[in-house]
């Protein structure tokens, strides 16, 4: 039996279609017309594609330019005034009666508004360009103000823009009108003053202008509590001045501008002084985090880089975190020492010094749902402990329960 051959020539359906096509237009004219029609369709599709691509490209360009312009406008709105209008970072140097550096502080504006004042004891050891590690009160003798600027700038990772140099009589010009300077402290402080020991109790310690200056001078010669007391002086002085009318503060600033040495013009100095002492403004005074070294009269202070970085990079927004420190041991003073270690974090801190009644072998750092990163910063500064996320706590709450793994000696050693 012969098999069917389903080639093109023998396919019945295709043969019929070819016969029908041949009867209505299989000649040369018909094929030419179909070829022309196909070419026209190709041209129409090509033109349509070009038009659509052009519209899409123009739209993308327009959107890109729009976003760029809007981004620049937004940046301009949020960037604040140009750096030339900014108060700038000011290094303040105080000279004692012998002409030696005895007071050192840096006033820095904060990004969220307000100011931070970092007090730096002159007997702090710092890496000095070209001279290795030197005590800061010796740096001006080695390279003048410029070398001191660079050394302090490297220490704090802050550029120095302006300078204010004063003597103790100049400072008394501001302390006198303040009336009373309150040394408010959360720990008892003891200084060996030239006329006998000076004791500051927990809480408020109101001092007359004369006593306040005597306490400040005594703080320079004390490596244990002196750095904190020095910082308490400037915070208390600022707080006392902040309640004065603005007109009085501006007049005081003009008087000071005529006495101190500064590279700011008078109006800039007056504006800066008035802003830094304004009551509504944020102002925080911080002693440079450092550990005591040496012995006897040859003591010095060694900076703690991790704590300095936490302090300088922090800001007023960190006060949104509530830090509570509890005593999970029988060790006296451990909570206060931990609070001092964690102070550079700038968290809103409260303490419970009484033992909890339960001994904890390991320090616990309990954090709310939005405080995990903040809790890790606590762990980094303490050096020991474990993070526990507690969904039942407030979102930005941190509770530190001190355990036996951290002794008072560990915390004070830093």
C-alpha positions in Angstrom: 0.0 0.0 0.0 1.4 3.4 -1.0 2.1 5.8 1.8 0.8 9.4 1.7 3.5 11.9 0.9 2.9 15.1 3.0 5.4 17.3 1.3 4.4 20.9 0.4 3.6 20.0 -3.2 1.4 17.1 -2.3 -0.4 18.6 0.7 -4.0 18.8 -0.4 -4.9 21.8 1.8 -1.9 23.8 0.7 -2.5 22.9 -2.9 -6.0 24.2 -2.7 -4.9 27.4 -1.0 -2.3 28.0 -3.7 -4.9 27.5 -6.4 -7.2 30.0 -4.7 -4.4 32.5 -4.4 -3.4 32.0 -8.0 -6.9 32.8 -9.2 -7.1 36.1 -7.4 -3.6 37.5 -7.6 -0.6 35.3 -7.8 1.1 37.4 -10.5 4.1 39.8 -10.3 1.9 42.9 -9.5 0.3 41.2 -6.5 3.7 40.2 -5.0 5.0 43.7 -5.6 2.0 45.3 -3.8 2.4 42.9 -0.8 6.2 43.8 -0.6 5.4 47.5 -0.6 2.8 47.1 2.1 5.2 45.1 4.3 7.8 47.9 3.9 5.3 50.6 4.9 4.3 48.6 8.0 7.9 48.3 9.0 8.4 52.0 8.6 5.3 52.8 10.6 6.5 50.4 13.4 10.0 52.0 13.4 8.5 55.5 13.5 6.2 54.5 16.4 9.1 53.0 18.3 11.3 56.1 17.9 8.4 58.4 19.1 7.7 56.2 22.1 11.4 56.0 23.0 11.8 59.7 22.7 8.8 60.4 25.0 10.2 57.9 27.6 13.7 59.5 27.4 12.3 63.0 27.7 10.2 61.9 30.7 13.2 60.3 32.4 15.3 63.4 31.9 12.6 65.6 33.3 12.1 63.5 36.4 15.9 63.3 37.0 16.2 67.1 36.7 13.2 67.6 38.9 14.5 65.3 41.6 18.0 66.9 41.4 16.6 70.4 41.8 14.3 69.4 44.6 17.1 67.5 46.4 19.4 70.5 46.2 16.6 72.8 47.5 15.9 70.3 50.4 19.6 70.2 51.2 19.8 73.9 51.3 16.8 74.1 53.6 18.2 71.5 56.0 21.9 72.4 55.9 21.4 75.6 58.0 23.5 78.7 57.6 26.8 78.6 55.9 29.9 77.7 57.9 30.9 81.4 57.9 27.8 82.3 59.9 28.2 79.4 62.4 29.4 80.1 65.9 32.3 77.7 65.3 34.4 75.7 67.7 36.2 77.8 70.3 39.3 76.7 72.3 39.4 78.5 75.7 42.7 78.7 77.5 43.1 80.1 81.1 46.5 81.3 82.3 47.4 81.3 86.0 49.4 83.9 87.9 52.7 82.3 86.8 51.7 82.4 83.1 51.2 78.7 82.9 48.2 77.0 81.2 45.8 76.1 84.0 42.4 76.0 82.3 41.6 74.4 79.0 38.1 73.9 77.4 36.5 73.6 74.0 33.1 75.1 73.3 31.4 73.3 70.4 28.0 74.1 68.9 25.7 71.0 68.6 24.0 70.0 65.4 20.5 70.0 67.1 21.2 73.4 68.6 22.8 74.5 71.9 26.4 73.9 73.0 28.7 71.4 74.6 31.7 72.5 76.7 34.5 69.9 77.0 36.8 70.7 79.9 40.3 69.2 79.6 42.7 69.2 82.6 46.1 70.6 81.6 47.9 67.6 82.9 46.3 65.4 80.3 48.7 63.4 78.1 48.1 63.8 74.4 49.8 62.8 71.2 51.5 66.0 70.0 52.5 66.3 66.4 56.3 66.2 66.1 56.8 65.7 69.8 55.1 62.4 70.7 53.0 62.2 73.9 53.2 65.4 76.0 51.3 66.9 78.9 49.0 69.6 77.5 50.3 72.4 79.8 53.7 72.0 78.2 52.5 72.0 74.6 52.4 75.9 74.2 56.0 76.0 75.3 56.9 73.6 72.5 55.0 75.1 69.6 52.7 77.9 70.8 48.9 78.2 70.2 49.0 76.5 66.8 50.5 73.3 68.2 48.0 73.3 71.1 45.2 73.7 68.6 46.3 70.8 66.5 46.9 68.6 69.5 43.5 69.3 71.0 41.8 69.0 67.6 43.3 65.5 67.1 42.3 64.5 70.6 38.6 65.5 70.2 38.4 65.0 66.4 37.0 68.6 66.2 38.5 71.4 64.2 39.4 74.6 66.1 38.1 77.8 64.6 38.3 80.6 67.3 40.4 81.3 70.4 39.7 82.9 73.8 42.6 83.4 76.2 41.8 84.6 79.7 43.4 85.0 83.2 41.9 84.3 86.5 41.0 88.0 87.1 39.2 87.9 83.7 37.2 84.9 84.8 36.3 86.7 88.1 34.6 89.4 85.9 32.0 86.8 85.0 31.9 84.9 88.3 31.2 88.1 90.3 27.9 89.0 88.7 26.8 85.4 88.8 26.4 85.7 92.5 26.3 82.0 93.4 27.8 79.1 91.6 26.2 75.7 92.4 28.4 72.7 92.2 25.7 70.1 91.7 27.2 66.6 91.9 25.8 63.0 92.0 28.9 61.8 93.9 30.7 63.2 96.9 33.9 65.0 95.8 37.0 65.9 97.9 39.8 68.2 97.0 43.0 69.1 98.8 42.7 72.9 98.7 45.6 75.2 99.7 43.7 76.3 102.8 42.5 72.8 103.8 40.3 70.1 102.3 37.2 71.0 100.2 34.3 68.7 100.4 31.3 68.6 98.0 28.4 66.5 99.1 25.8 64.7 96.9 23.4 67.2 95.5 23.6 71.0 95.6 26.7 72.9 96.8 26.1 76.6 96.5 29.4 78.6 96.6 30.1 82.4 96.7 32.2 83.8 93.8 35.3 83.8 96.0 34.7 80.2 97.2 33.8 79.1 93.6 37.1 80.4 92.3 39.0 78.8 95.1 37.4 75.4 94.3 38.3 75.8 90.6 41.9 76.5 91.4 42.1 73.6 93.8 40.6 71.3 91.1 43.7 71.9 88.9 46.0 70.2 91.4 43.8 67.1 92.0 43.8 64.2 89.6 41.1 62.1 91.3 38.0 64.4 91.6 39.6 67.6 90.1 38.5 67.0 86.5 34.8 66.5 87.5 34.9 69.5 89.8 36.4 71.7 87.1 33.5 70.7 84.8 30.9 71.3 87.6 32.3 74.9 88.0 31.7 75.9 84.4 28.2 74.2 84.4 27.3 76.0 87.6 28.6 79.3 86.3 26.6 79.0 83.0 23.5 78.1 84.9 23.8 81.1 87.2 24.3 83.4 84.3 21.4 82.0 82.3 18.8 83.4 84.7 20.1 87.0 84.1 18.3 89.3 81.6 19.7 89.2 78.1 20.7 92.9 78.3 22.8 92.2 81.4 24.5 89.2 79.7 25.3 91.2 76.6 26.8 94.0 78.7 28.8 91.4 80.6 30.0 90.0 77.3 31.2 93.4 76.1 33.1 93.9 79.3 34.7 90.5 78.9 35.5 91.1 75.2 37.6 94.1 76.3 39.6 92.0 78.8 40.2 88.6 77.2 42.3 88.0 74.1 40.4 86.6 71.2 40.4 86.5 67.4 36.6 87.0 67.3 35.3 90.6 66.7 33.3 92.1 69.5 29.9 91.4 68.1 30.6 87.8 67.3 32.0 87.3 70.8 29.0 89.0 72.4 26.5 87.0 70.3 28.3 83.7 71.2 28.4 84.5 74.9 24.7 85.5 74.9 23.7 82.3 73.0 25.7 80.0 75.2 24.2 81.5 78.4 20.6 81.6 77.1 18.2 79.8 79.5 16.1 77.9 76.8 19.2 76.7 75.0 20.8 73.3 75.5 24.1 73.5 77.3 26.1 70.5 78.6 29.5 70.6 80.3 31.6 67.4 80.1 34.9 66.5 81.6 37.3 64.8 79.2 37.0 61.0 79.8 40.4 60.1 81.2 42.1 57.7 83.7 44.5 58.7 86.4 48.1 57.6 86.0 51.4 58.3 87.7 51.9 58.7 91.5 52.3 61.4 94.0 52.9 64.8 92.6 53.8 63.3 89.2 50.3 62.2 88.4 48.8 62.7 84.9 45.6 61.9 83.1 45.4 59.5 80.2 42.5 60.0 77.7 40.1 57.1 77.1 39.5 57.2 73.3 36.3 55.1 73.2 34.6 57.3 75.8 35.8 60.5 74.1 34.4 59.3 70.7 31.0 58.4 72.4 30.9 61.9 74.0 31.9 64.0 71.0 29.7 62.1 68.5 26.7 62.2 70.9 24.2 65.0 71.0 21.1 66.2 72.7 18.9 63.7 70.9 20.6 60.9 73.0 18.6 62.2 76.0 15.6 60.4 74.4 17.0 57.2 75.9 16.3 56.6 79.6 19.1 54.7 81.3 18.6 53.3 84.8 21.5 51.7 86.7 20.8 49.3 89.6 23.0 47.6 92.1 22.8 43.8 91.6 25.6 43.2 94.1 26.6 44.2 97.6 29.4 46.5 96.3 29.1 50.1 97.5 29.9 52.8 94.9 29.6 50.5 91.9 26.5 52.2 90.5 28.0 55.7 90.8 31.2 54.5 89.1 29.2 52.9 86.3 27.1 56.1 85.9 30.3 58.1 85.5 31.7 55.6 83.0 28.5 55.8 80.9 28.0 59.6 81.2 29.6 60.3 77.8 26.6 58.6 76.2 24.5 61.5 77.3 21.5 59.3 78.1 18.9 60.5 80.6 20.4 58.6 83.6 19.0 57.7 87.0 20.6 55.4 89.6 19.5 53.1 92.3 22.4 52.6 94.7 20.7 50.3 97.2 21.3 46.6 96.5 18.4 44.8 94.8 18.5 42.0 97.3 19.5 39.5 94.5 23.1 38.9 93.6 23.8 38.9 89.9 26.9 37.1 88.7 26.8 38.8 85.3 25.9 42.4 84.5 22.6 42.6 82.6 21.8 45.3 80.1 18.1 45.1 79.4 16.8 47.1 76.5 13.5 48.1 74.9 12.6 47.4 71.3 14.2 50.6 70.0 17.2 50.7 72.3 19.2 47.7 71.1 21.9 49.9 69.4 22.0 52.2 72.4 22.4 49.2 74.7 25.3 47.9 72.7 27.0 51.3 73.2 26.5 50.7 77.0 28.1 47.3 76.7 31.1 48.7 74.7 31.9 51.2 77.5 31.3 48.8 80.4 33.3 46.1 78.7 31.3 43.3 80.3 27.7 42.2 80.5 25.0 40.7 78.3 22.3 42.3 76.2 18.7 41.2 76.9 15.9 42.5 74.7 12.7 43.0 76.8 9.5 43.7 74.8 7.7 44.7 77.9 10.0 47.6 78.6 9.5 51.1 77.2 10.9 51.3 73.6 13.8 53.6 74.5 14.5 52.3 78.0 17.7 50.7 79.2 18.1 49.1 82.6 21.6 48.1 83.7 21.8 45.7 86.6 25.4 45.6 87.9 26.8 42.1 88.5 29.8 40.6 90.2 31.7 40.5 86.9 32.3 44.3 87.2 34.0 45.5 90.4 34.5 49.1 91.5 38.2 48.8 90.7 37.3 47.7 87.1 35.1 50.7 86.6 37.5 53.3 88.1 40.5 51.8 86.2 38.8 52.4 82.8 
